[in-house]
Amino acid sequence: MATSKVVYNGGLRTTSTHLQSGKEIITDAPVDNQGKG
């Protein structure tokens, strides 16, 4: 059974959503990999 859903938003950013609570975590690639840090 899945507990989270991860979506690639483009621009080296992902959003992970915890399915039970709906809480989100947004992550970016590090600056040295051309991300936003």
Jmol script that loads the backbone (N, CA, C; Angstrom):
load data "model"
ATOM      1  N   MET A   1       0.839  -1.179   0.000  1.00  0.00           N
ATOM      2  CA  MET A   1       0.000   0.000   0.000  1.00  0.00           C
ATOM      3  C   MET A   1       0.886   1.244   0.000  1.00  0.00           C
ATOM      4  N   ALA A   2       0.598   2.163  -0.886  1.00  0.00           N
ATOM      5  CA  ALA A   2       1.382   3.395  -0.996  1.00  0.00           C
ATOM      6  C   ALA A   2       1.100   4.317   0.185  1.00  0.00           C
ATOM      7  N   THR A   3       2.141   5.020   0.634  1.00  0.00           N
ATOM      8  CA  THR A   3       1.978   5.982   1.723  1.00  0.00           C
ATOM      9  C   THR A   3       2.211   7.411   1.263  1.00  0.00           C
ATOM     10  N   SER A   4       2.831   7.559   0.069  1.00  0.00           N
ATOM     11  CA  SER A   4       3.090   8.903  -0.437  1.00  0.00           C
ATOM     12  C   SER A   4       3.064   8.899  -1.957  1.00  0.00           C
ATOM     13  N   LYS A   5       2.952  10.106  -2.497  1.00  0.00           N
ATOM     14  CA  LYS A   5       2.971  10.308  -3.942  1.00  0.00           C
ATOM     15  C   LYS A   5       4.006  11.383  -4.225  1.00  0.00           C
ATOM     16  N   VAL A   6       4.917  11.118  -5.165  1.00  0.00           N
ATOM     17  CA  VAL A   6       5.959  12.075  -5.519  1.00  0.00           C
ATOM     18  C   VAL A   6       5.748  12.494  -6.963  1.00  0.00           C
ATOM     19  N   VAL A   7       5.754  13.816  -7.188  1.00  0.00           N
ATOM     20  CA  VAL A   7       5.547  14.373  -8.519  1.00  0.00           C
ATOM     21  C   VAL A   7       6.735  15.252  -8.869  1.00  0.00           C
ATOM     22  N   TYR A   8       7.282  15.051 -10.078  1.00  0.00           N
ATOM     23  CA  TYR A   8       8.342  15.929 -10.576  1.00  0.00           C
ATOM     24  C   TYR A   8       7.672  17.157 -11.177  1.00  0.00           C
ATOM     25  N   ASN A   9       7.994  18.342 -10.650  1.00  0.00           N
ATOM     26  CA  ASN A   9       7.353  19.585 -11.069  1.00  0.00           C
ATOM     27  C   ASN A   9       8.088  20.283 -12.201  1.00  0.00           C
ATOM     28  N   GLY A  10       9.257  19.774 -12.580  1.00  0.00           N
ATOM     29  CA  GLY A  10      10.095  20.457 -13.560  1.00  0.00           C
ATOM     30  C   GLY A  10      11.059  21.383 -12.836  1.00  0.00           C
ATOM     31  N   GLY A  11      12.063  21.840 -13.540  1.00  0.00           N
ATOM     32  CA  GLY A  11      13.029  22.746 -12.925  1.00  0.00           C
ATOM     33  C   GLY A  11      13.769  22.143 -11.750  1.00  0.00           C
ATOM     34  N   LEU A  12      13.959  20.821 -11.762  1.00  0.00           N
ATOM     35  CA  LEU A  12      14.670  20.093 -10.705  1.00  0.00           C
ATOM     36  C   LEU A  12      13.978  20.192  -9.346  1.00  0.00           C
ATOM     37  N   ARG A  13      12.645  20.285  -9.343  1.00  0.00           N
ATOM     38  CA  ARG A  13      11.853  20.365  -8.110  1.00  0.00           C
ATOM     39  C   ARG A  13      10.863  19.201  -8.060  1.00  0.00           C
ATOM     40  N   THR A  14      10.697  18.611  -6.869  1.00  0.00           N
ATOM     41  CA  THR A  14       9.695  17.566  -6.668  1.00  0.00           C
ATOM     42  C   THR A  14       8.797  17.934  -5.497  1.00  0.00           C
ATOM     43  N   THR A  15       7.578  17.410  -5.519  1.00  0.00           N
ATOM     44  CA  THR A  15       6.649  17.555  -4.405  1.00  0.00           C
ATOM     45  C   THR A  15       6.242  16.164  -3.951  1.00  0.00           C
ATOM     46  N   SER A  16       6.429  15.885  -2.674  1.00  0.00           N
ATOM     47  CA  SER A  16       6.032  14.613  -2.083  1.00  0.00           C
ATOM     48  C   SER A  16       4.835  14.873  -1.170  1.00  0.00           C
ATOM     49  N   THR A  17       3.762  14.108  -1.373  1.00  0.00           N
ATOM     50  CA  THR A  17       2.549  14.270  -0.574  1.00  0.00           C
ATOM     51  C   THR A  17       2.289  13.003   0.226  1.00  0.00           C
ATOM     52  N   HIS A  18       2.149  13.147   1.545  1.00  0.00           N
ATOM     53  CA  HIS A  18       1.773  12.033   2.412  1.00  0.00           C
ATOM     54  C   HIS A  18       0.274  11.833   2.231  1.00  0.00           C
ATOM     55  N   LEU A  19      -0.119  10.650   1.753  1.00  0.00           N
ATOM     56  CA  LEU A  19      -1.501  10.428   1.347  1.00  0.00           C
ATOM     57  C   LEU A  19      -2.498  10.496   2.501  1.00  0.00           C
ATOM     58  N   GLN A  20      -2.135  10.017   3.668  1.00  0.00           N
ATOM     59  CA  GLN A  20      -3.076   9.991   4.786  1.00  0.00           C
ATOM     60  C   GLN A  20      -3.342  11.388   5.351  1.00  0.00           C
ATOM     61  N   SER A  21      -2.303  12.202   5.486  1.00  0.00           N
ATOM     62  CA  SER A  21      -2.466  13.521   6.107  1.00  0.00           C
ATOM     63  C   SER A  21      -2.604  14.653   5.102  1.00  0.00           C
ATOM     64  N   GLY A  22      -2.121  14.428   3.859  1.00  0.00           N
ATOM     65  CA  GLY A  22      -2.152  15.485   2.854  1.00  0.00           C
ATOM     66  C   GLY A  22      -1.008  16.479   2.975  1.00  0.00           C
ATOM     67  N   LYS A  23      -0.109  16.269   3.925  1.00  0.00           N
ATOM     68  CA  LYS A  23       1.040  17.170   4.097  1.00  0.00           C
ATOM     69  C   LYS A  23       1.997  17.029   2.925  1.00  0.00           C
ATOM     70  N   GLU A  24       2.605  18.156   2.521  1.00  0.00           N
ATOM     71  CA  GLU A  24       3.512  18.167   1.381  1.00  0.00           C
ATOM     72  C   GLU A  24       4.917  18.581   1.780  1.00  0.00           C
ATOM     73  N   ILE A  25       5.897  18.002   1.097  1.00  0.00           N
ATOM     74  CA  ILE A  25       7.297  18.404   1.214  1.00  0.00           C
ATOM     75  C   ILE A  25       7.777  18.720  -0.192  1.00  0.00           C
ATOM     76  N   ILE A  26       8.306  19.921  -0.386  1.00  0.00           N
ATOM     77  CA  ILE A  26       8.838  20.340  -1.680  1.00  0.00           C
ATOM     78  C   ILE A  26      10.356  20.345  -1.581  1.00  0.00           C
ATOM     79  N   THR A  27      11.017  19.703  -2.542  1.00  0.00           N
ATOM     80  CA  THR A  27      12.477  19.656  -2.541  1.00  0.00           C
ATOM     81  C   THR A  27      13.021  20.161  -3.866  1.00  0.00           C
ATOM     82  N   ASP A  28      14.195  20.770  -3.801  1.00  0.00           N
ATOM     83  CA  ASP A  28      14.910  21.260  -4.975  1.00  0.00           C
ATOM     84  C   ASP A  28      16.290  20.629  -5.020  1.00  0.00           C
ATOM     85  N   ALA A  29      16.836  20.533  -6.223  1.00  0.00           N
ATOM     86  CA  ALA A  29      18.215  20.072  -6.378  1.00  0.00           C
ATOM     87  C   ALA A  29      19.158  21.116  -5.774  1.00  0.00           C
ATOM     88  N   PRO A  30      20.355  20.698  -5.355  1.00  0.00           N
ATOM     89  CA  PRO A  30      21.338  21.640  -4.830  1.00  0.00           C
ATOM     90  C   PRO A  30      21.757  22.665  -5.888  1.00  0.00           C
ATOM     91  N   VAL A  31      22.202  23.809  -5.427  1.00  0.00           N
ATOM     92  CA  VAL A  31      22.636  24.886  -6.321  1.00  0.00           C
ATOM     93  C   VAL A  31      23.771  24.426  -7.231  1.00  0.00           C
ATOM     94  N   ASP A  32      24.688  23.600  -6.714  1.00  0.00           N
ATOM     95  CA  ASP A  32      25.805  23.141  -7.541  1.00  0.00           C
ATOM     96  C   ASP A  32      25.374  22.157  -8.632  1.00  0.00           C
ATOM     97  N   ASN A  33      24.114  21.743  -8.613  1.00  0.00           N
ATOM     98  CA  ASN A  33      23.536  20.918  -9.684  1.00  0.00           C
ATOM     99  C   ASN A  33      22.476  21.703 -10.453  1.00  0.00           C
ATOM    100  N   GLN A  34      22.606  23.020 -10.459  1.00  0.00           N
ATOM    101  CA  GLN A  34      21.721  23.949 -11.159  1.00  0.00           C
ATOM    102  C   GLN A  34      20.298  23.977 -10.599  1.00  0.00           C
ATOM    103  N   GLY A  35      20.134  23.579  -9.338  1.00  0.00           N
ATOM    104  CA  GLY A  35      18.843  23.673  -8.672  1.00  0.00           C
ATOM    105  C   GLY A  35      18.741  24.981  -7.903  1.00  0.00           C
ATOM    106  N   LYS A  36      17.646  25.129  -7.164  1.00  0.00           N
ATOM    107  CA  LYS A  36      17.418  26.343  -6.378  1.00  0.00           C
ATOM    108  C   LYS A  36      17.942  26.219  -4.953  1.00  0.00           C
ATOM    109  N   GLY A  37      18.346  24.994  -4.589  1.00  0.00           N
ATOM    110  CA  GLY A  37      18.943  24.794  -3.271  1.00  0.00           C
ATOM    111  C   GLY A  37      18.023  24.479  -2.212  1.00  0.00           C
TER     112      GLY A  37
END
end "model"
wireframe off; spacefill off
backbone 0.3
color backbone group
